[in-house]
Amino acid sequence: MADDLATRVRADASTTAEAVTKGAALLDDVIRNLISRQGRYPDIASAHDWYLALAYTVRDRMLARWVASARTYSIQGMKVACYLSAEFLIGPQLGNNLLNLGIEDDARKAMFALGLDLDELLAVEEEPGLGNGGLGRLAACYLDSLASLQIPAIGYGIRYEFGIFDQEIRDGWQVERTDKWLEKGNAWEIIRPEVSYYVGFGGHTEHAADASGHLRVRWIPARQVKGVACDMPMQGFRVDTCNLLRLWKSEAVESFDFEDFNAGEYYEAVHEKVHSETLSKVLYPNDEPEIGKRLRLAQQYFFVSCSLQDMLRLMDITGTPIEDFAEHFAVQLNDTHPSIAVAELMRLLIDVRELSWDAAWSITQRTFAYTNHTLLPEALETWSLPLFNSQSPRLLEIIYEINRRFLEDVRRAFPGDEERVARMSLIDETGGRKVRMAHLATVGSHAVNGVAGLHSELLRQTVMRDFAEMFPERFLNVTNGVTPRRFVMLSNPGLAQLLDKTIGDEWRSDLSRLGALAAHADDPAFHEAWRAIRRDNKAALALRIQKTVGIDVDPDMLFDVQVKRIHEYKRQHLNALYIIALYRRLCRNPDLVTAPRCFIFGGKAAPGYAMAKLIIRLITGVAEVVNHDPATRGRIKVVFYPNFNVKHGHWIYPAADLSEQMSTAGKEASGTGNMKFMMNGALTIGTLDGANVEIREEAGPENFFLFGLTAQQVEDSKREGYRPQQYVEANDELRDALEQIAQGRFSRGDTNMFRPLLDNLLHHDPFLVLADFADYAACQERVSEAWRDVRQWTRMSIINTARSGKFSSDRAIQEYCERIWDARAVRIDLAHA
Ligand SMILES: *Cc1c(COP(=O)(O)O)cnc(C)c1O
């Protein structure tokens, strides 16, 4: 078989002897894995069998690097950056791993020799949907950058058996299907039963003096769950560094023998086992109302406790004194989900390792740093005291003590200001008493960062104002970034090659090099190459759209794209209102000259978020009417692309001409989709919100379509008593669009369907959709105008890519390393390991 490959690839004159050998070795290994790991043989192997065989082969190559990395870290005692996150939305792994190892061509040739198409195998992979959206995807981008920058790092999270649901659209409505990503096995993970920890729940505490007279607290949990490590390798780009993503899976502690039980006890024991295993069963969607709260808190504590125990074990293995913990681990809390870590580390250091409170507190504060991701009040986590106490009584005692000492400091700094004390307390005493997780994270950390300049500023001025006054030095900004490996090289290979040819390939690990593109922004030959690539990407997306939803889309239309979670603050309904207005305009005036557009939406709504689901129904309803109206054929199309996830993002981001970033100013912390679009040459239409502000600064205002109220104006208008009706009265097109919806035009005559949405907009409109409508519509007119000047549009597109360097996650991770973690790179050399 290998000889066969050698002859076939040798026939290709461009193939070097080395490539032939590498390709042949890869092919041998694929076949060996197919047989010995899967018990299959080539004649009957399915595409999925081959995918697995190739994945195992690639994993083996990563494991060699992983072992070399782990050994180097432990010998050199390097500081390890630990990224704690309840979500890691890592996307499909095979393509990215081939790319980072630099063996994509070898694999393609080896598969070709087998009569297989690599792209078809890549398409077979189920992506681990272990995240909701932006926050989980950010964590995944950061792991890529950490490994690529050769920083010793571990990602810690939860191995959900069911990730984010799969979305189907039926009769225009979202339908959720359970995600079964593990059904056919996961080639990337290594389950390590020997790396496991016990995590306690419930029970009570006992306070007593020990032999030397120190007060010791013993927590006697009511039950315990075992966390087992499931590891996935995270390969750096063009380096030998391979880091670890360690996800915890819950198991029952006791195995039990049938004869030890009478029947009743037996089923009780089985029940207990089932109960323990439900802990890591399912990822909770964002934006859900109350359901499943208890389990979610249990999940958070479970993965945090396992992760901290794991760090302590790593210290023990290397014989490092526990007092040096903060010199060996920098622990980043990705939002408040893991913030219970502050109390858990204190417990482990005081109760288990018997350190003094002051020593433990100093370690804790120097270890942790906290990233805030939202200013939305409903998204700031709190847990009711009874719930917290019933789950973790000892941790609640520790939180009380942290709070007691902290509030003493507050009183010293601001004497007589009891209102401030109440505002800053870790315990919310208004209404039902609750633990405020953001306050716990802030008090227990040495650094607190927002995720874009504007967001960090608002954080200091609003939700964290008291804390920023007390600890100004603790607050900083680290603007988010995304990895150019996955979001340019892997998803847009045509663009990547053109960039290499034009400016060299250093941009792949130093995205600021894209700046050199600006010199080609007026070169007609380059324009042509640029447009050809963009057209190919659009044609590829059009084909997928045809296959998945059966809508014909002309790749020469302007692709106007909004893909992200469906949420009122992201305002997909503002987009829909504009489409209706435009459609009505085109119907009224058949000769109207405008840019032919295809509006493409994608995104999931939380299963319990009725308004978001109704917004999806509005979009599909508009699509149904618009796409079937002969009066507007060729001028306007609307597509709702189902089940938006990382894999589908690979097709969508590179095919967009226009990136919709229309959140109400002040509500989107950063956004990262906006960055993926920009790198791939889309222009942005957006508000001054999140990282849009910086995107516009980098691109230049002349290369960005700005509209809408500013964060300050949004606040002002709310304070002055916002009246949405007033905007309807002042705008005929808006009134007409709303009336069309009310009359059932997009709900097959049903005049009730959209009533909740209309009532909300007309009477509350909490996200100022109607206030921004006129400016948005006017801005879209400028977009259409600009689109008609092909040369100018191409130029702006090139400039956007050229100036996107800042938004690489490499830059973001460098900032975390220097300003927060004090973590340094270490070179891993596979040859000398
Ligand atoms: C990047 C990304 C997001 C975040 O998109 P925003 O536009 O920043 O909200 C959400 N989901 C997926 C699958 C992504 O890749």
The ligand as a MOL file (V3000), in Angstrom:
LIG
                    3D

  0  0  0     0  0            999 V3000
M  V30 BEGIN CTAB
M  V30 COUNTS 15 15 0 0 0
M  V30 BEGIN ATOM
M  V30 1 C -17.3450 33.5910 17.0240 0
M  V30 2 C -18.5320 32.7930 17.3480 0
M  V30 3 C -19.5300 33.3390 18.1620 0
M  V30 4 C -19.4720 34.7490 18.6970 0
M  V30 5 O -20.0810 35.6060 17.7870 0
M  V30 6 P -20.4620 37.1230 18.1920 0
M  V30 7 O -20.8340 37.7170 16.8780 0
M  V30 8 O -19.2270 37.7300 18.7510 0
M  V30 9 O -21.5770 37.0430 19.1470 0
M  V30 10 C -20.6390 32.5710 18.4520 0
M  V30 11 N -20.7580 31.3120 17.9760 0
M  V30 12 C -19.8140 30.7580 17.1840 0
M  V30 13 C -20.0110 29.3710 16.6850 0
M  V30 14 C -18.6670 31.4710 16.8500 0
M  V30 15 O -17.7270 30.9090 16.0850 0
M  V30 END ATOM
M  V30 BEGIN BOND
M  V30 1 1 1 2
M  V30 2 1 2 3
M  V30 3 2 2 14
M  V30 4 1 3 4
M  V30 5 2 3 10
M  V30 6 1 4 5
M  V30 7 1 5 6
M  V30 8 2 6 7
M  V30 9 1 6 8
M  V30 10 1 6 9
M  V30 11 1 10 11
M  V30 12 2 11 12
M  V30 13 1 12 13
M  V30 14 1 12 14
M  V30 15 1 14 15
M  V30 END BOND
M  V30 END CTAB
M  END
